[in-house]
């Protein structure tokens, strides 16, 4: 049970890095922008579901260790960081993703020219930035979790 939280966070970070560094760039460099957007939109719910499951697993493992193991003052830091990762992921999945989908749909229905500035385009850009900030926050927290867990040993 000792390695489960670190392994879950490590796999979670790997999924995030693979999606951000391989899947999304490949989609947008290979497919036209509309098709790439649809593809990424289809992947995102699964991406967030995997993150949420791995986060729940890591949090459960860290909670188990916290309750049953010896306690030191810094033992609460890894669960707190995983909770930040999980909160960022859940917010991005359950709040930002549906709003971004609605903004993109409104943009598509209005038939705005690519690159044109509209209320819908600005809303989508803001939500896209927020999604990136949430993902970056989760990644940074994950790296800090691994550092904190590594320092415990």
N, C-alpha and C positions, 0 to 999 in steps of 0.2 A: 504494500500500500504506500510505501515511502516514495516510490518513483512515479506513481500514477499522476500526481498533480503536475510535476515537472514535464512528464511525457505529454500530457494533455496540452499544456501551454506550448510546448515545443512544436507539436503537430499543428496546433492552432496558428502559431506564427508562420509555420511552413505553408499552410493553406493560404493565409493572407498574402504572404510574399509571392507565392506562385500565381495567385489570381492577379495581383497588382502588377507583377513584373513580367508575366508570361501570357496569361489568358486574355486580359483586357487589351494589352498592346497588340497581340496577334489578331484579335477580332477587329480592332479599328484599323489595322494596317492591311488586312486581307479583304474584309467585307466593306460594302458601302456603309456610310455613316448610319443610315436608317436600320439596315440589317444588323450591324454591329450593336446598335443600341437595343434592338429587340433581343439579340442573343444574350447580351450582358444582363438585361432585365430578366430573362428566363433563368439565368444562373444565380443572380443575387439572392433570391429566397432560399435556395439550397445552401449557398455560401454562408448566409447568416444562421441557418438552422444548424449547420455543422459547427459553427463558432459557438452558438448557444449550448449545444450538447457538450462540446469540449470544455466550455467554461463551467457548466454545471458539474461535470466530472471533476475538474480541477478544484472547484470550490468545495465539493463534497469531500474530496481527499484531504484538502488542507484543513477543513473543519474537523474531520475525523482525527487528524494528527494533532490539532490544537486541543481538542477535548481529551484525548487519551494520552498524549505524550507529555513530556516535561515542558514547562513553559519558561520562555525567556522573554525579556521585554520586547524584542523585535519580532516575535513569532506572529503577531497580528498583521504585519506588513504584507506578506504574500497574499493572504485571503482578501485584504483590502484592495490590493492591486488587481487581483482576479475579478473582484466585484466591480471595479472600474471598467475592466475589459468587457465584462458581461453586460454592464449597464450601457456602455457605448454601443455594443453590438445589438442589443435589444432595441435601443432607441433608433438606431439606424435602420433596423429591420422593420419595426412596427410603426414608426412615425415618419421617418425621412423617406424611406423607399416608397410607401404609398403616395406621399405628397409629390415626390419627384415623378412618379409614374403619371399622376394626374396632370402635373405641369407639362410633361412631355406630350401627353395625349391632347391637352388643350393647344399646345404649340402645333401639333400635327393637324388638328382640326381647323385651326385658323389659317393654315397654308402659308405661313410666313416663309419668306425666302431664307435659305441657309445663310446664317451669319447676320440676319436682320435683328435689330433690337426691338423687343416687344416685352410687355409685362410678363408673358409666359416664359420667354427666353431668359429674362432676368431672374424669375422665380426658379426656373430649372437650374440656372448657373449657381444661384445661392445654395440650393439644396445639394447640388453636386459638390460644392466646396465644403458644406457642412458634413457630408458623407465622408469626404477625404479627411477632414479634421478628426471625425470620430474614429475612422479606421487608423489614422496615425496615432491617436491617443491610445487605442487598444494595442497597437504594435509596441509603442513605447512602454506601456504598462507591462506587457508580456516580457519584454527584455528585462525590465526591472524585477519582475517575478523570478525569472531564471537566475538573475544575479543574486537576489535575496535568498533564494533556495540554495544556491551554490555556496553562499557565504555561511549558511547554517551548518554545513557539514564540517 
